[in-house]
Amino acid sequence: MTKLLAATALSSLALFAAPAFAAEAAPAAAPAAQATDSNPGVGEIVVTAQKRSENIQNVPIAISAVSGQFLEARGITSIDNLGAIAPNMQITRAPSNKTITQISIRGSATINPAVTWEPAVGLYLNGVYIAKAQGSVFDVADLERIEVLRGPQGTLYGRNALAGAINLVPKAPSGKFDLAAEASYGNYNYWKGKIVLDLPEWNGFSGKVSGQIEKHDGFTKVTGNPGLGAINDLDSKSVMVQLRYKPAGSAVTADYMFDYSNHDQKPDYAQLYSVYTDHGPYAIFDPQSASYAHIPLAPFASTVRQKSAMLDGNPLYEKSETFGHALTISVPLGNATLKSTTSYRWMHWQDSLDLDGSPLSVAFTARNTRFHSFSQELQATGKAADDKLNYVAGLFYYSEYAGTDNPQSFFFGSANYLSVYGSHTKAFAAYAQADYAFTDQFKLTLGARYTHEQKDVRKLLVANGFTVADIRFGAVPDAKFDSFTPAVTFDYQANRNINLYARYARGFKSGGFNGETNIFFDPSAPAGCPAGATELCTPYKPETVDSFEMGLKTRLLDGKMILNLAAFWDEHKNIQLSVFTATGAASSEVLNAAKARVRGLEAELTLRPIDEITFHGSAAYLDPKYESYIDGGVDVTNNRAFPHAPHTTASASLDARLMKGNWGTFSISGDLNYISSYFTYPFALTGGQQTAYSTKADDQVFVNLRATVAQIPLGGSTAQVSVWAKNLFDFKKPSNFIDFGTSFGGLTVAYFPDPRTYGVTVGVKF
C-alpha cells in the first residue's frame, strides 16, 4: 500500500520541486518572497547564504529556502518536523531520543550522536553554530525562514559543513507594536500555546519576545511498570528574546539574541524487533560466560508498531536544556560593512533508556552530558565602486567543552560499566571569498578557508567495580588538524531569467578521539602511549570531500514558475564510519577505512499560476558507491552498506486560497514527503546471520493536511482557525534501529515515526 501510494503520488508530482517555499497563497507574500505588479508570480526570494543578502536565483549554489509563512501555516518550529523540504536531505530522530537529530545531505550523515563526534551538516541559529547533535531539536516560535545549503560549505561555514549547512533565521524586531497568540489542541491530549510580542521602537531600541509551550501524552502505554504511564510523550518549553539598538542618525546596528529551550519527557520506545532463536528457545549471548543464556526475549519481539509495552522498573527519561547568547554588531563603512558576532552556548542533556524493549533487565544505559561553547567571528563584506567586485573575509575562533557520564547495565546487573568521556576543542579559521563580474553575464567566484584545530580527550572505564582505564586530560598528546578548503565557481547569467553555474568546493569534517572506545591494551600501541590509552593515542582522521557541481536556475512563464536543476559528483576520503560493536560496554568502533563516490541529480520547482495557488515540489536521485573499504586488513568494498543514503527523495506541497469575503479567507495546504528505503548502519550486505538488511528502513510516505479560515474580523484585530492532521495515513514502519549484533544474540530494537495526530489551532493577531 505504501509503495502504491508513493508511486501514484509521485507519478503526478515527480520533477516538481521547490527551491524556495517562500511564496504562499495568502493575500500578501512572505517578506522573503514579495511579488509586485512589476514582478508578478513567485516574487523575489532573498537569502544570506553567502553572508550578504541576494536573490536566491542569483546564488550559484544548490540552496532551498523555506519562508516563515510556509512554516507558520504548518506549525513548524524546529528542524525535526521539516520533512523532505530539500532534495537529497533527510532528517531523522536518533534512536531512542526525541531531541537528537541525524541529518543527512547527499549521503553524508553522522549516525553516532555521542557528544565527542562531529556532525556532517552544519546547523546554525541566525548564523551561530550549533555544534552537537544532542540538543539539536529546539523550538523557535517565530522564524523568518530556513535556508538549506546542499554540498560542502567549507569556505564560508568551515569545519563540519562537509555535506551542507542549515541556517534557522528568526524574525528580527520590527520596531512596531505587534502581538500574536495561538492555542492548539489535538489527540493524545496535545496542546500548544504560542505568543509573539513585538515592541515599538524607543530611543533607538526595539525588542521582541517569542515563546511556546508544547505537550502531548505518550504514544505507547506501559504495562508492568505503573510509574511510567506512557512513553513517547512531549513536554517542551522555549523562549527567545531579541533586542536591537540602532541610534538615530547612525548606521550602526547592535543585535542581541537569547534563546532558551527545555525538554523534560520520556524517550521514544525502543521496540524489540528481533532476536535469534536458533541456539535454543529464546536464546541470547551472554558475553560474561561466553555462552548462550536462555533469556525469554522472543515473545516480546514484534515487527509491527505496538501501542503498549511491557518494560522493567528502570527509570526512563529524556531531558534537554539549552540556552545561548549572541551579540552581533554591524558597522557600515562606505561600501563595506564590518560585523562582529560573539556567542556563548550551554547545554545539559540527560537520558535513561531501556534498550531491550522488554520487562527483562537485559540492556539499560543512561547518559549525562554537559557542553558549552564560545565563538567569535569578525567579518568584512563589501563591494567595489563599480559593483563588479563583491567580497567577504573573516576570522573565526571557537572553543568548546563536551563531556558525558555513561553508566550501563546488562544481563540482570551481571555486567555493569561506567564509561566517562569528554574533550576540549579549540579551532581558529581565516577565510575570504570574492566574486568578480568580467561582463554583465560572466562572473567568477574564488574562495578559500584555512582551519587549525586542537583537541584533547578524557576517558574513564570502570567494569564491575574494576578500573580498566583512567585517562585524564593531558595524558594523551593533543590531536591537531589543519585544513585548506577552497572553492571555485563559474557563473553565467544568460539573461535575467536563466542562470548557469559550475562549482568546485572542498568540505572538511573534523577528526578526533573516539570517547566511547573499549580498546585500551595493544602491543602495537605507539611509542610513548600511556598504559591503557591505545586507541586514544591514534585519533581518527578528518573526513574530506571534493565536490563538483553543475546547476541551472530558471525563472519562467513571466515569473510564475521557478525551475532549478543541479547535478553533482562528490569524492569522499577517510569517511568516518561508526560501527556499533556492543562488546563489553556498549561502544562503537571508528573507521577511516573508506573512500567513496557519491553522485546525484536534483530538481526543484515552484509554480504560482495565480495569486491564490502555489505549488512546491522536489525530486532527487542519489547514487553512493564505495571505491575502497578496508576493514581489519580485508577488502570489503563491495560488501558494505552506505547508511542513511536513500536513492530517491521527493516532496510536494500545495497552498490554495479557495474563498474570500468580508468574513475572511478559506485556504487549504497539503504536503507529501517520500523517502525511498535506506540502510541505517554500514554493516555487511552478505555473509553472517545478521546483515545491513536486518536494519534497513522501508520506503516512507507522509501526508499532512491543513484547512484554515483566516483574517476573521475581530474588533480591531483578526483571528484564524485551522484544523490539521499529520501523518494522515498513519505510516507505521520503523525509520531507525539499534542493532546489537551477534554478541547480543541478534537483539535489534526499532523506532517508529509518530502516529497520526490531528487537532485544531486558534490564533489572534492584534
N, C-alpha and C positions, 0 to 999 in steps of 0.2 A: 504493500500500500504506500509506504514511504517513497519508494523509487518511482512508483506510478505517479504520485502527486508531484514529485520533483520534475519528472520528465514532462508532465502536462504543463506545469507552470513555466518551466524553462523553455519549452518549445515555443511558447508565445512571447517570452521576455528575454531570451538569450540575446546577447550583444547589446543589451540596453544597460548602460552603466552611468554612474553619477560622479563626475569629477568634483562636484561641489553641491551638496544638498542645501543650497542657500536660498533658492527662490521658492517660496511657498505659495499655496493657493489662497492665502489670506489677502485682504484688500491691499495691504502695503507689504512689499517685500522686506526681508530682513535687512539690517544695516549693511551686512556684508554683501548684499546682492540687490541693490536698489535699481529697479528699472525705471526709466524716464521716457517721456514722449519721444525724445530723440534717440533713445537706446532701449527699444522695446524688448519684450521676451524675457529671457533668463536674467539679464542685467549683469552688471559688473560684480565680480566676486573678488574681494580684497583679502590677501593673506600676508603674513610676515615670515614666510618660510626662509627667506634669505636675509633676515634681520632688517628688512625695510618693507614698507607697505607697497604691494604690487598687485596688479590684476593677475589672478591665477592662470589665465591663459597665456600670460607673458613670462611665466616662470618655467624655465627649461628643465624641469624635473617632474617625475611622476608624483603628483600630490592630490589628495582629496581633502575637501573642507566641508564640514557639516555646520550649518548655522544654528544659532541659538533658537530660532523659530522652529526649525525641524526638531531639535532636541526637546523643546518645551511641549510641542504637540504630541510627543511620545513619552513624556515623563522620564527622560533620560538625564541623570545627574552624575553618573560615574561610568568608567570605561567598560565595566563588565557587562553592561547592557547594550553595548554598541552594535553587537552582531557583526555581520559581514559588510560593513558600510564601505570598505575599500577593497578592491580586488587583491587577491593573494594575501589577505590578512585574516588571521584567526585569533580570537581572544577566548581563552578557556580558563575557568577556575581551576587552580591547582588541586590535586587530590586531597580530600578531607577539609578543605578550607574555603571560606567564602570571601576572605579579604586578601587572597594571593592570586595573582594572575599569571598565566602562561601566554605571552603574546608572541605570535609567530607572524613574520612578514617574509614573503618569498622563501619560505622553507627554513628560516633560521629562528630558533627558539631556545631558551634555556629552560629545560624541563625540571631541574632541581631547584627548589625555592630556598635552599639554605642561604643564610644571610652572608656567608663568605663568597657566594657565587655572584657573578655579574650578569645582568640581563643582556639579551641580544638586541633589544629595541629600547631606545632612549625615551623615557617618559618625562614630560615637563609640565609644570603648572605655571602658566604665564612666563615661560622662559626659565623657570627654576627647576633644576634637575631633581627628579625623584629617583633615588639611587637603587632601591631594592624592590624585589617582587613582593616580599612581605609588607603588608600595609599599603599596597598599591591600589586597592579598592577603597576609595574615599569619595564622599559626595561633595559636589559644588552646586549649590542651589540655583545659581544664575549664570549660565555660561553664554558667552557671545558666539563662540564657535569652537570646533575641534579640528585641528589640522593633522593630517596623516601624511608623512613623507615616506615614500617607499624607496628602498635601496639605500646603500651606505651613505651616511651623512657625516663622514669623518672630518671634513674641513670646517664646517661651521658649528657642528654639535659635538664632535670629538669622540672620546672613548665610549664604547658600549652603545654606539648608534650604528652598529655593524649592519643591521637589517633595515633600519629606518628609525624614524622618530615620530612621537605623538605629542602634540602640544595642546593642553587644555587652556583656553583663553577665557577668563571670566569677564563679564561686562564691567567696564570701569564706571566710577561715579560720573553722573551726567551734570551735576550742579543744579538740577531741578528736582523739586519735590515729586516723588512718585512712591506709591505704596501698593503692593500687590500681595494677596494672600490666597492660599488654596488649601483645601482639605480633601482627602480621598479615603474611601472605604471599599473593601473588597472581601472576597472569600478568604478563608484561613484567618479570619479576624484581622485582615490587613487594614492598616490605617497610616496615613501620612499627612503631616502638616508642614507647610512651607510658607515663608514670608520673606519678602524683599522690600527693603526700605531705602529709598534714595533721598538724600537730604539736600536742601538748597544750598547754593554757594554762599559763603560768608567770609568776607575779607580775604579772598583768595583760597579759602579752604572749602572743600566739598567732601562728602563722605557717603558711605553705603554700608549697610548691614544686610546680610542674607543668611538664611539657615533653614534647616529642616530636621524633622524627626520622622523616622520610618520604622514600622514594626509589622510583623505578622507572626502567627503561631507556627509551630513546626509542621513540616510536611509529613514527617514519619513519626508515628506514635510508638512509644517504647513500652513494652510489657516486661515484667520480671524485675524491673528497677523503677519503682513508682516515683522515686525522687526526680527522675529525668523528665517525665511527662511526654514531651515530644522533642525531636531534634530537627535540624534543618530550619530553624526559626531565624528571625531577623530582628535586631534591635540596634538601630544606629541613630546617632545624633551628629550634626555638623553645623558649623557656623563660619562665616567669612566676614572680616571687617576690612574695608578698604578706605584709605584716606588719600586725598590728592591736595597738594598745595601748589598753586600757580598764581604768584603775586601779580597784581595789576601792573600792566606796562612792562612785564618781564616775560621772556620766552622760556625761562627755566621752569621745569616741572619736576616735582618730587612725589612719588607714589609709594605708599606703604601698604602692605598686604599681610594680614594674619589669617591663617586658616587652621581650623581645629576639627578633627573627626574622631568619633568614638564608636566602636562596635563592641557589644557585650552580649554574646549569644552562644548557642550551641552549634557545633560544626555540621557540615554535610555528613550524611550517613554513609559509612564505609560498608556497603552491602557485600556480604560474602558471595562471590560469583562462582568460584570453582575450587576444588581440591582434588588431589589424586586419591583414588580408591583401589589401586591395583596392588598395593602392598599389604593388604588385609583390610578388614572393614574399617572405613573412615580413618585411614592412617595418615599421619603427618610425621615428618622427620624431626627428630629431637637432636640438635647438634651437641647437647651436653653428653649424651650417651652414644652418639654416632649410630643410632638405630631408630627404627620407626616405632613410635608410640601410638597406641590405639586411642586416638582422641576423636570422639564422635562429632566431627565438624560438618561432614557432608549433609546431614539432614537440614542444616541451616542455609545451605547454598541454593541460590536461585539466579537465573539469568534474566528474570522478569522483575521490573521495578516493584518493590514491596512498599506497602503503605504502613506497615508496622514492623517492628524489630524487637528481638529479644537480646538484650545486652547485659553485660556483667555490672558489678557495682562500682567500677572505677568512675571517677568524675569525668564529665565531658563538657568542654567549654572552648570558646574561641574569643579572645579579647584583643582588640587592636586600638591603640590610642596614638594618634599622630598630631603634631602641630608644626607650623612653620611661620617664620617671619621673613619678609622680603622687603627691601628698600631699593627703589630704582630712582635715580636722579638723572635727568636728561638736560643737557646744556647745549642749545644751538649756537654755533659759531660760524656765521656766514653760510656757506654751502655745506657745512659739516655739522654733525651732532656728536657730542661726547656723552656717553652713557655709563653709569656705574650701577651694577646690580650686586647687592650684598644679601646673602640669605643664610639662615640657620634653620635646620630641620631636626626634629626629635621624634623618636618612635619607641613605644613599649608594646611588644606583641607577645601574646601567650596562647598556647592551646594545650588541650589534654584530649587524647584520642584513643578510642577502641578500634584497633586496626584489623581485627579478625571478624567483625560483624556478627558476633555470636555471644551467648551468655557465658561462654567459657573464656577463662583468662589466658589466652594464647599469645596475644600481641598487644601491648599497651605502650604508648610513648607520649611524652609531653615536651614542649619547647617553651623556653622563657627567653625572649630576645630583647636586647636593648641596642639602640642605634642612635647616633647623632652625627650630623654633618655640618660643615661650614663651607661656603663658596663665595668667591669674589671675582667678578668679571668687569673688566674695563674695556670699553668698545668705542670705536670711532667709525661712523658711517658718513658718507658724503658723495658728492659728485662734482665733476669739473664744470666750469662755467658754460661750456658749450654743450653740456648734457651728454657728451659721448662716453664719458668715463664715470662709472659708479664703483664705489669701493666700500669694503668693510674690513676692519682689522681689530685685533683684540688680544688681551692677555687674560688668562683664566687660572685661578687657583682653587683647589678643592682638597678637603681633608675629611676623614670620617673615622668613627669607631663603630665596630659591629661585633656583637658577642651573643652567644646562645648557650644556655644550660639545657641539656637534653637527657633527662632520665628515661630509661627504657626497662621494661619487664616482659619476659617471655615464659611460656610454659608453666603457668600457675606459680610464678615467682621463683622458679628454679634457676633462672638466668636473669640477673639484674645488672644493669650498666648505668653509669653516669658519664656522658660524653659532654665535655665543655670545650667550646672552641670560639675563637674570636680573631679579629685582625684590625690593624690600623692601616689606613691608606692615605697617602699624600700624592697629589698629582698637580702638575703645572703644564700649561699649554700656551703656545703663541700661534696665532692664525691670521691669515689675510686672504681676501678674495677680491678680485676686480673683474669687471666686465667692460669691454670697450667696443663701441659700435663703429666698425670701419665704414659702413654705409648705413642707409636707412633700413636695410634688410638684413645685413650680416653682423652678428655680434659674437665675440669670443670671450669666454669666461675662464680665468685661471685662478686656482685656489690651492692653498696648502696649509697644513697644520702640523706642528711638532708637539709631541706629548712626551713628558717624562713622568713616571710614577714609581712609587716605592711602597712596598707592603711588608709587614711582619705578621707573625702568627702566634697564637696561644692554643695549646691543646692539652687537655686532661682526660684520661680514660681510666675509669675505675670499674673493674669487673668483679661482681660478687664480693665486694669489700677489698679487693686487691688492686693497688695502683699499678696499672700496666705502663702508663707513660704520664709524665707531668712536664710538659714543655712550656716554659714561661716565655713571655715576650722578651725578645733579645737573645734567646738561646740559639736560635737558628738564623743564619745570615739573611738579611732582607732580600726580598725579590725585587729586582729593578727592571723596568721595561722602558724602552724608547720606541717611539713610533713616528713615522712620517706619512701623512695621509694626504696625497694630492688629489686634485680634481681638475678636469679639463672639459669644457662644454662648448660645442659649436651650435649656434642658434641662427636659423634662417627664417625671417618673417616674410613669407611670400606676399602676403597682404595683411590688412588688419584682421582678417578672419582665419588665416591659416598660418600656423607656426610649426616648423620642423626643428628638431634638435637631435644631436648625438652627444653622448656624455660618457666619460670615463671617470670613475671615482673609486677610491680605496677606503675600506672600512676596517676598524680595529676594535676588537673586544679584549678587554684586559685579561692577562694571566693572573695567577695567584696560587694560593695554598688550598689544598683540599682539607678543610677543617673537620670533615666527617671521617677522615681516614682511620682505618684499623691496622694499617701496615706500619709496624714500628721497628722490627728487628730483621735485618737483612745483611748478610755478609758482604754484599756488593754495594753497600751504602758509600756515599762519597767520603773521601778522607776528611777528617775533622768534624764529621757529623756527630752531634751528641747522641749518646746511647738512647735508643727509643725514639729517634726522630727521623727514621729512614726516609719515608715519603716526603716529610716536610722539608728535607734538605734539597729536594728536587721539585720545585714548584712547577705546575703545569704552564705551558706556553700560551701566549696570546693567540687568538684566532684572527686571521685576516681574510679579507675578500677583495678581489679585483673585479669590479663590475663594469660591464659595457652595456649601454642602454641607448635605444633609439626611440623617438617618440613623435607623435603628430597630434597637435591640438587645433581644433577647428571650431568655428562659430558659424552656423549655417541657418538657412531659412529666415533671413533677416533677423538673426539673433534669437529665434525661437528654439533653437537646438544647439547644444554643445556636445560634440563627439570627440573624445580623446583616446588615442591608442598608444601603447608602449610595448616594446619587446626588449628583453634583457638576457644577458649571458653572464653569469657570475662564476668566478673561480675561487673556491674556498681552500684555505690551507690551515693545518693544525686545528681542525674542528674539535671543539671542546665537547666531548660526549660524556654524559653522566650515566654510568651503568650501575644500576642498583644491584648490590650483591647479597644483602640480607645475611651476611655471615658475621657471627659474633654480634656486636652492637650493630643495629641496622645502619648501614652506611652505603655510600656509593663510591665506585672507582672512577677516577677521572682519566679519560683517554685523549691524547692528542694524536690519535692514530690515523686520522683520515684526511684525505683530500677529496673534494667533490666539485662537480659541475652542476650548477642549477640554472635552468633556462625557463623562460616563460613568456606568455602573452597576456596583455591586459587591455580591456576595453571599458570605457566609461561614457555614460550618456545622460544628459539632462534635456528634457523636452517640455516646453511650455507653449502649446499651440494657442491657448487663450489664457487670459489672466486667471481664470477660475480653475485651471487644471495644470498640475505639474507632475511630471513622471521622472523618476530617477531609477537607475539600474547599474549594475556592474557585472562583468563576467571575466573570468581569468582561468588560465591554464598554467600548471606548474609541472616541470619535469626535472626532478632531482636525481642525481646518479653519483655514486661513489666512484672516484677514479683510482683511489688507493685506500685500503683499510687494512692495517696490520695490527692484529690483536695477539699479544703474547708471542710474537715472532711468527705468527701464522697469517698468511694472506687470506682474508675473508671478504675481499672486495665485493664479490657477487653474492654474499650470504649475510648481509646486514640490512636492517630496515632503516629508512630515513624517517625520524619521528616528527610528528606534527607538521606534515607537509602534504596536505590534501591536493590531489591533482586538479580539482575543479572547485572554485568558489563562485557564487553568484548571488546577487541581491536585486530586488525590485521594490520600489516604493511609489505609491500613488497618493497625491493630495488633491482633493476636488471640493470646491465650494458649490454646493448644489442649489441653494436657495438664499435669497437675501431680501430683507424687508425692514420696515421700521421696528420690528421686533428683534432684529439681529440677523445673524447668518447661520446657515447649517452646512457643515462640511464633514467629510469623511477622510480618513487616512488609513492606509494599509501597507504592511511590509511583509515581504517574503525573503527569507535568507536560506541559502542552500550551501552545504559543505559536503563534499564527497568524502568517502571513507579515508581514514588515515591511521598510521601506526602511532602508538604513544611511547614506545621505547625502541632504542637502537639494538634490538636483540636479533638473534639468528632467524633467518627466514625458513630454513630447513635444518633437520637434524635435532635429535633430542625430543623429549616428550612435550616440552613447553617452548614455544617459539614466539616471535613477534605477533603472529596471528592470534595468539591467546588474548592479547590486549589490543586488538585492532577495533577502532570505533567505526560503526557503520555510517552510511550516508545520513545526513541530518537535514531536516526541513523544519523551519519555524515560521509560523504565520502570526502576525499581530494585527489587530484591527482597533479602530477608534472612531467614534462619531461625536461631533461637538456642535453645540449651539453656543455661539459666541456673540460678543458685542450686544448683550441684552441690556437695554437701558435700565438703570437703577439709580434714580435721582441724578446726581451729578457724576455717578460712577457707571461702570459697566461690569457685567457678570458673564460667566460662561459655565456651561455644564457639559461634561463628557462622560460617555460610557465606553469602556475599553475591555479588551481581552488580550492576553499574552499567551503565546504557545497555544493558539486556538485549537489545534487538532491534537493537543496533548501528546507530543512526541515524547517517547519514553524509553529510548535506548541509551546505554551508557555513553558518555562523552570522554571519560577519563578512567584510569585504572591505577592500582598499585599491584605489581607482580612480584611476590616474594621469592619466586624462583624455586628450583628443585630442592634446595636445602630446607625449605619450609613445606615440602610435600605439595608443591604447586598451588599454595594458597594465593588466591587472587581476589582482590576486592574491587568493586566497580562504583563509579559515581555517576549519578543520573542528573539530567537538567531539571530545573524546576517544573512542576506540573502546570497544567492550565490554571491561570489565575484571571480574575475578572473583577471589575468594580466600577465605581463612579467617582468623578472628581468635580468639585465645585470651586470656582475661583472668582475673586472680586479684584478689580483694579480701580484705585481711587485717583 
